[in-house]
Amino acid sequence: MPAKSRFTRLDAFTKTVEDARIRTTSGGIVTIASLLIVLYLVLGEWSDYRRVIVHPELIVDKGRGEKMEIHLNITFPRIPCELLTLDVMDVSGEQQTGVKHGIAKVQLAPVKEGGMPLDITALDLHGDEEASHLSPDYCGNCYGAPTPQGAAKPGCCNTCEEVREAYASVSWAFGRGEGVEQCEREHYSEQLDSQRGQGCRIEGGFRVNKVIGNFHIAPGRSFSNGQMHVHDLNNYLDVPESEPGHTFTHHIHHLRFGPQVPEDVTRRLSGRNMPWTNHHANPLDSTEQITDDPAYNYMYFVKVVSTSYLPLGWQAKGSIPGLGTQDTDLDDILPVGSHGRGQDGSLETHQYSVTSHKRSLTGGSDSQEGHKERLHARGGIPGVFFSYDISPMKVINKEQRTKTFAGFLTGVCAVIGGTLTVAAAIDRGVYEGATRIKKLHTR
């Protein structure tokens, strides 16, 4: 027998000699069953350790000087593209009139012909090619208006579009361009007549300041008249009685603030009892409004909530976590559509809630809808208006594991120790019971 060391008296796991051990059939069965149970529970612990959940947090949004992208896809089946104008303005005083950068207008066939998209080249009403055949010495008249910025020839208005821009710069209504040499040369009024009855789909995105503001789609070129923002409605309202008039019947296919949340992320955000889709973040998707009144106004009041999605292993780059990774200095450099996507897989986007209101610009009550007591003011601009407000709170959806590796090891030890302890108790009970039964039969 080996010599005893000073640690012998500290041994909490006393051993038995081989001759004192008894192996039984029931013990073997209990051992096999306990090993299978241990394996099953350990695999469950491993699966639980590998599972990734999305933990939501709500904090105060401390971002400053940020930009926000708005992406839209809206169909207007009863108004041509030439009459639609997209304007943006906010409380900081910034205005974007006649937004074109990042926006595409798709000309649609009349509703009675199926409303299918037409050739995109048919959108050119302004005859830029014809202007290239003019004499090099030609200088078109601006008809009392100042030369617009960006004119092809300084001090001149050589195209109908340049005359329209010149009129808009001094808040003059333009109409159909009768008596304007450039427009008559380009057959502007005839091409307007050829588009009557057609529809338009506006799609694309634009960038705005992350402050309270609004954007709207209204007929005619916009301009400022004193402190008022007005539109030239002549071409919109000037429709022969024999033809159907223009209206702002519209179908919002898609409207979102910020980048789209990927499908794999929406699956992680979903719960067993509450499936999550992008419609939860963009409730105006697939919204349709129908009217036969040309003087009709639709207003959507949107409450925008900043939302971050931080993948597993994400580390905050700033001193305050959860403020996003987008460099605001790059906002004006990056193309529309790239804003809010971090190189580390993080996503800065927005959810929103919305309430809507509609009214006829002729005023009156809502007696047709059963609300005689509800009166509407008279006047306004026909169109579709979106007023958005920014919430001071921010939602952070952060991926994380359900337990740490230390927690996984602790769970494995608990599974093994607990299962073997219970198995030993069961085996002891079976053995003692079998022993007593044998003693009863031997008497």
N, C-alpha and C positions, 0 to 999 in steps of 0.2 A: 504494500500500500504506500503511495507517495506521501512524503512528509507534508504535514499541514502547514499552510501559510497563515499569516495574520488576518487574511481576508476570509478565512473559512467560516469564522463565527458570524460574518456579515451576509452569508449566502441565504437569500430569501427563497431560493428555488431548490429545496432539498430533493435528492434523487433516491430512487429505489433501485435495488439490484434486479438484474434480469430474472433471477429465480422467483422473485416475489411478484412478478407481473403475470396477469392472466388475460389471455386474448380470447374473445368470444365472437360468435357469428353476429350477434346483435350489435356488438361494438363496431365490427367492420361495416355493417350496413349504415349505422349512424355516422361513421367517419366519412363514407362515400357521400351520403346525403349532405353532411355539413360542408364538405369541400365544394360540392355543386352550388350550394347556397352562397358560400363565400365568393365563388367565381362570379355568380350572377350579381351579387350586391356590389362587388368591386367594379364590374363593368358599368353598373349604374352610377357609381361614384365618378368613374372616368367620364361617362357621357355627361354627367352634370357639371363636371369641371370644364369640359370642352364647350359647353353651351354658352352662347353669347346672347345677352339680353340688352335691350335699349332702355336706359334709365333716364326719364325726363326730369328736368329741373327748370325752375322758373326764377329768373333773376331780373334786375333792372338793366335795361339796355343803355350802356354807357358809351356807345359809339357816337362819334361826332364827325361831321363833314362827309358822311358817306353818300354813295350813289345807290340807286336801285333800278333794276331793269324791269320793264313791263313788256310781256309778250302777249300778243292777241291774234285771234283768227275769227273774224266776224263777217258774215254774209249779209248783204243788203240786196234782196232780189228785185226791188222796185225803184232803184235809183242808180244812174250810171256813175262810173268811176270819176268822170270829169267833174262832177258836181260835189264830190265828197272831199272834205278837208279835215285833217287831223291836227288839232292844236293842243298844246300842253302849257300849263301855267301853275305856279305855286306861290306860297305866301312870302317867299324870299324876293319876289318881284321878277323872277326869271320866266320868260315866255319863249315857247317854241311854236311858231305859227307855220302851218303848211308842212308838217314833218314829212320828209321823204326818205331821209337816210335810214336804212334798215327796214323800211316799209315797202311792201309790194302790193300793187293793186291788180287784181285779176278780173278782167272784164268777163261778165257772164251773159249768156243769151237770155232773152225774155222768158218769163215764167211759163208762158203758154208754149214755148218751144223747148222746154225742159230745163232751162237755167244752167246749161253746161258751160264750162269755161271756153272762151274764144281765144283766137290767136293774140298773144301778148303784144304783137306789133301794132294791133289795131288801137292801142292806147295812145299812140302818138298823134295828137290833134294839132300840134303847133308848127308843123312844117319846117323843122330845122334843116332838112335837106334842101328845101327850096331857097332858104336864106343863103346857102353856099353858092348859088348860081347868080346872086345879085352882083352888080358892078362893085368893084373894090372901093369906088368913091361914094357909094350909096350910104346915106345917113338918114334913117327913118325918124319921123317926127314922134315925139313923146306926148304931143297934144297937151302941153302946158304942165305936165308932171315932170319931176326931176328924173334923170336917168337912173335906173335901178342899179344896185351893186351887182357886179358880176356880169354886166352887159358885155356882149362880144366886142362891141366897138364903143369906146368911151364917148359919152355925150349923145349917143344915138340909141334908138329903139328899133332894131331891124326886124324883129319878129313879133308876132301877136302876143306871145308869152311875155316878152320884155315890156310891152305896153301894159299888159295886165299887172305885172309887178310894179310898174311905175305908178299906176292908178292906186294900187293897194298901199303904196308907201305914203300917199297923202290922203288916204281914207276916202277915195272916190269909188262909187259903184261903177262897174264896167259893163255889165249886161252881155249882149251877144256880139258886141264889137261892130255894130253897124256904123258906117262912116269912117272906120279905121282902116287905112290902106293895107296895113300888114295883115289884118284878120280877113279882109275881103280877098286878098291874094291867096291866103292859105285856106279859104273856104271854111273858116272856123264855125260859123253859124250853121252851115249845111252839115258839117260833121257832128255838131251837137244834136241836130234833128235826127241824124242817122242812129245816134246812140239812145234816143228816147225809147223807153220801154225796157232797156237792158238793166242788168244788175251788176253788182260789184262785190268782190270779196277782198277785204283788207287783212293782210297777214304780215307778221314780222315782229320786230321788237325795237324799243327805244329806251334811252337811259334818262332818269330824272333824279333830282335831288331827293334825299330821303327826309322830306318834310311834308307838311300838309299841302295838298294840291289837287288838281283835277286835270283830266284830259277828256276831250269830247270830239265826236265825229259829227259834223254839221255841214249843211250845204253851202256852197259858194266860198269865194275867197274871203278870208277874215282880215279885219283891220281894226284899229282903235279909233273911236270917235269920242274925244274928250277922255273921260274916265271909264268909258264903256267899251266892251269887246263885242263887236257886231260882225255880221256876215252879209255878203251880197246875195240876197235871196231871189234876184230877178229871174235867173235861168231856172231856179227850182220851182217857182210858182207859175212861170209863164208856160203853160201847157194848153194845147188846143182842147176845146170841150169834147171833141170826138174821141180823144185818147185818154187812157187812164192816167191819173196824176201820179206824181212821185210821192212815196210815203217812206217812213222809217221803220217799216217791218224789218226785223232783223233776227238773225240766228247766231248766238254766241257759241261757236264751236269750242273755243278755248280762250281762257284769260287767266294769266298767272303773273305773280310778282316774284321775279327771281328765277333761277334755274329749276327745271323739272326734277322731282325726286325720283331716282332710279327705282325700277321695279323690285330689285333685291332689297332695297332699303324699306320699301313699303311693306314687304313681307315680314321684315323684322319688327316693324312698328305695329303689325297686326297682332291682336290677341285672339284667343280661342273664341271668345264670345263677341268680339268687336273687330271684324275685318277692316283693315285700313286700305284706302285707295287714294289716288291723287285727287279724286273728287272731294274728299274731306278737306283738303287744303285749298281747292279751287272750286267753290260751290257754284260759280256762274257757268261752268262748263255745261254745254248742251241746253242752254236757256234760249227760248224762242218767244218773241213778242210779235203780234200781228195787229195791224191797224189799217184802216182805209182813209184815215184823216191825214191830209198832208201837213196840217198845223198841229203836230203832236210831239210831245217831249217825253223822253224816258230818262230817268235819273236813277243811278245806282250809287248808294252810299256805302263805301267799303272801309272796313277797319282792318288795317294791316298789322300783323304780328310777326316780328322777326323770329326766325327759326334757324337753329344751327344743328347740323348732324355731324357728330365727331366719331370717326371710326375707332376700332380697337387699336390701342397703342398710340393714339394721338397725344401730342404734347403741346401745351400752350406756348406760343412764341413770345407773347407779351407778359407783362407783370400781372395782368388781370386775366384769368382764364375765361373763355367763353365769348370773347369779343370778336372772334373771327380772324382769319388769316389773310384777308384781301387787303392789299396795299392801296389805300385811297389815292396815292399819287399816280397810280396806273389806270385809274378809272377812265380817263379821257383817251388813253392810248389803246387799251385792249378793245378788240372788236365786240360788238353787241352779241351776247350769247355766251361769252367766256367769263363774265363777272360772277363771283361767288363760288367758284370751284377752286379748291386748294390743291396743291401738288401732293399733299399728304392724304388725299382722299376726303378731306372735310368738305362740307357743303354749307354755304350761307344762302338761305332762301327765305321765303315768307309764306305764311298762311294768311287767310283773310276770312272775315265774315261779311255779310252783305245784307242790306235792306234795299228795297226798290220802291220807286214811286213813278207814276205816269199821270199825265194830264193833257187835256186839250188846251191849246193856246188861245182858243176863243173864250175860255172861262166858263162859268156856269157851275152847276151842281152835278153830283154823281147819281142822279135819280135813276139812270138806266141800270146802274149796278145796285140799286136798292138803298142808296145813302143820300137822301134828299138834303140832309142837314150838312153835308160836306160840300163846301164851295171852293172853287179854284180861281186863282187870280188870272187876269187876262194879260196876254202879251208874253214875249219871250222868243227864243230861237228854237225851231224844230231841230231835233237831233237826238243823239244818244250821249249822255253825260255820265262820267264816272268821277265821283269825288272821293278821294282817299285820305284817310287819317292814319297816323302812325301811332301804334300803341307804345307806351313807355316800358313795357315789359318784353322780355325775350324768353323764348323756349329753347332749351338746349337738350337735344336728344343724344346721349353719349352711350356708345357701346361699352360694355364691360362684362367680365366673366361673373358667373354666379358665385364662385368661390376662388380663393387663392390656391396656389400649389400646396402651401402648408395646410390649408383646410382640407385639400384632397387627401394628403398623407394622414391627417388626423382621422378623416372618415374611414380610410382603409384600415387603419389600426383598430378603430372602434368596431368595424365590421368583423374583422378576423377574431379579435378578442371576445366580442359579444357572442358571435356564432359558436366558437369553440367552447365557451363557458356554458352556453345553453345545451350544446351537444353533450358535454361531459355530464351535466345534470341528468339529461334524458338517458344517457347510457348507464349512469349509476342507478337510476330508478329501475330501468329494465333489468339490469343485472341483479339487483336486490330482490325484485319481484320474482324473477325466475328462481333464485336461490331458495326463497321461502316456499315456493310451490313444490320444489323438489323435496324439501324437508317434510312437507305435509304428506307427500306420496310415499316417503320412505317409512313413515310411522306405522 
